[in-house]
Amino acid sequence: MTQPYSYPELTAARDDMRTQDELYRPSVFWDEASSRIVNELCENGIENFRRLPNTLGFFVPTFGTPGNSFTPAQIEGLTATLQRAHPDAKKAHLGLDQFLTGEAAALADYRVLLAADTPSKLPHLHTFSESKVGEPVEHFEFDGRWFSRSALNYLLGLALLKKHLGPNDVPRTVLEIGGGFGTLGEVMASAGIEGLRYVDIDIPPTSYVAQHYLSGAVGADQVTTYAQTRDQAEIEIESLTPISVLCAWQIEKLRGNVDLFVNFISFQEMEPPIVQNYLNHVARLNTRWILLRNMREGKQLRKAGGWAGVDTPILSDDYLAMLPGYELVERNVHPFGYRTVDGYHSELLLLRRKA
């Protein structure tokens, strides 16, 4: 059966990926996820990627369903039960709605952002408002600006970073591995940083989705794509446009210096040799600051014959051991990270290159 949408550039990138070293090919977890996501995009169109079941499950995080683990049927049942039992309890209905939709959790993160940020310092976070490219199923408006869970995750991480930045530490060259649909690039593009270079390294299909999103959010003329750099033997960071999306194996071709490296949540989904290889390149590029957000306890173990999970979970201290040339500046779960309802810790680690 012919699928209604086709993306030749995505197909070419996926074909190229199959010829690369296994360090740049997806692990079992992401190999299965990638196939599902590609099929979903080809069936529904990339223009709708922020409302599709598999993208929501893998790289478009939400405060409400599915991120809060309540299914639509459970939400409908809870709402109907309260309506039947207490039809006139207006405040209770509003409270339940704000809890189940995720608005209450989003507002809590936004309040932390307001309290933690220093608007006079770069990078500017107080001017950011997220675009609606991808037709988001979940978007919250606070003080006339729009936010998703992805946006608030990054904004809180940058607020933590800003606490430690001196006047000469403004990150003008930012490298990210596993940037989801490109949120950090959009945040940095609006942060008031002159001479910004943001580079997102990822595997297709997420790299392709990110270049689509960022082209719409900040302008296609500001974005360098994989197709434009595919045949380059070396890629000078300073020669790139303000925003670039490259494929995983191209990290070996990057040349230059990096002020800030970021990884949020995706390292925990990789096996240790893959993460160590990436971090070796991060160090090779003389990266000054490293900002990580991953599960302190690591990803769940993959069951025999299954694909969800990893064979060897990476714990917080493993990242520190992989970066001997760096010192830990801060580790944080509250207020900038997150503790899950079942007791796991989404932890931020901030490291600085040793003098």
Secondary structure, DSSP 8 states (H G I E B T S, - for coil): ---S---HHHHHHHHHHTTS-GGGS--HHHHHHHHHHHHHHHHH-GGGGGGSHHHHHHTS--SSTTTTS--HHHHHHHHHHHHHH-TT-HHHHHHHHHHHHSHHHHHHHHHHHHHH--TTSSS--TT-----TT--S--EEETTEEE-HHHHHHHHHHHHHHTT--TT----EEEEES-TTTHHHHHHHTTT-TT-EEEEEE-TTHHHHHHHHHHHHH-GGGEE-HHHHTT-S-EEGGGS-SEEEEEGGGGGGEES--SEEEEESSGGGS-HHHHHHHHHHHHHTT--EEEEEEETT---B--TT--SSBSS---HHHHHHH-TTEEEEEEE-TTTSEE-TTS-EEEEEEEEE--
